[in-house]
Amino acid sequence: TKEQLPDLHSHFCGLNLEAHMYASQWFLTLFTAKFPLCMVFHIIDLLLCEGLNIIFHVALALLKTSKEDLLQADFEGALKFFRVQLPKRYRAEENARRLMEQACNIKVPTKKLKKYEKEYHTVRESQLQQEDPMDRYKRENRRLQEASMRLEQENDDLAHELVTSKIALRNDLDQAEDKADVLNKELLLTKQRLVETEEEKRKQEEETAQLKEVFRKQLEKAEYEIKKTTAIIAEYKQICSQLSTRLEKQQAASKEELEVVKGKMMACKHCSDIFSKEGALKPAAINREDQGIESDDEKDSLRKQLREMELELAQTKLQLVEAKCKIQELEHQRGALMNEIQAAKNSWFSKTLNSIKTATGTQPLPPPQATQPPKEST
């Protein structure tokens, strides 16, 4: 320090603060006793690359960076600064990196270090020979007092850290126990919800099966009615065709019979004379009119029957359309019910999974994909 930091050296001499009082711990422990690990790692890297001289470079860099604070401190303040405040400065990795750069820029020749070593040994031997035993004991007593003060301070710091760590550990333990209780309650609630949801799912499956059975019966009934209606329509068509054929045959037979009677009457001379007169033709006309009236009545009755059958056919078609509408409405209700069941199932599964994942502290997985139930053909 005398060559690199003369003003700080003179200040330390005025305080009777020797280098071994603060630097011995640095050199013996390679700065691991008080300084943070990020700084120690840099020092060890430089030690392996540059050798033991880097330890002196780091010590000089520490003194240079702390020069202003040390010049204003007294003996006790300087020791406390080396013990407490100086290590706190280099907790940040950026400050430790800057210190290593400054240490690498310091030039300390190896020959001078060896020369200082020889001079130190020579001065130490001469001091031991010339020193008064009383002074030596006083110095040793002062050194021991300083070491005792340093150890007491370290003991106080360790005791404070121990109490603080115990309190923090107890708080963490209480929080963990509270969290565990909350998680256990949530787990019990989730299990209860799971049982209730499974029961509800079972009931909904039973209701779905019953609805399917009802729909199947309704579908079979509608198909049976459709077949029955189709057979009735075919039968009505066949009856109408038969009645039309029968009517045509009766008309043809009546015409043939009329032609035969007319031919016979015309073949008879007496009858032809009678019918040649004007008044004699009236009864025939009356007969023809009666015959036309009878044929018209028969036609009317057939038309009436035909209209009744057409009315029954229209009613049957109307019933068929109503049955189809009812089937479509039931299918729509069934689809809506199945969608509601599936949505409720998906919502419950999603909530259950999210609550379990939140309770266990894991990331939530994507909810299960909904599967559409197969549609029954009508």
Secondary structure, DSSP 4 states (H G I P E B T S, - for coil): -TTT-HHHHHHHHHHT--THHHHHHHHHHTTTTTS-HHHHHHHHHHHHHH-THHHHHHHHHHHHHTHHHHHT--HHHHHHIIIIIHHHHT-SHHHHHHHHHHHHH----HHHHHHHHHHHHHHHHHHHHHS-HHHHHHHHHHHHHHHHHHHHHHHHHHHHHHHHHHHHHHHHHHHHHHHHHHHHHHHHHHHHHHHHHHHHHHHHHHHHHHHHHHHHHHHHHHHHHHHHHHHHHHHHHHHHHHHHHHHHHHHHHHHHHHHHHHHHHHHSHHHHHHHHSSGGGHHHHHHHHHHHHHHHHHHHHHHHHHHHHHHHHHHHHHHHHHHHHHHHHHHHHHHHHHHHHHHHHHHHHHHHHHHHHHHHTPPPPPPPPP-PPPPPP-
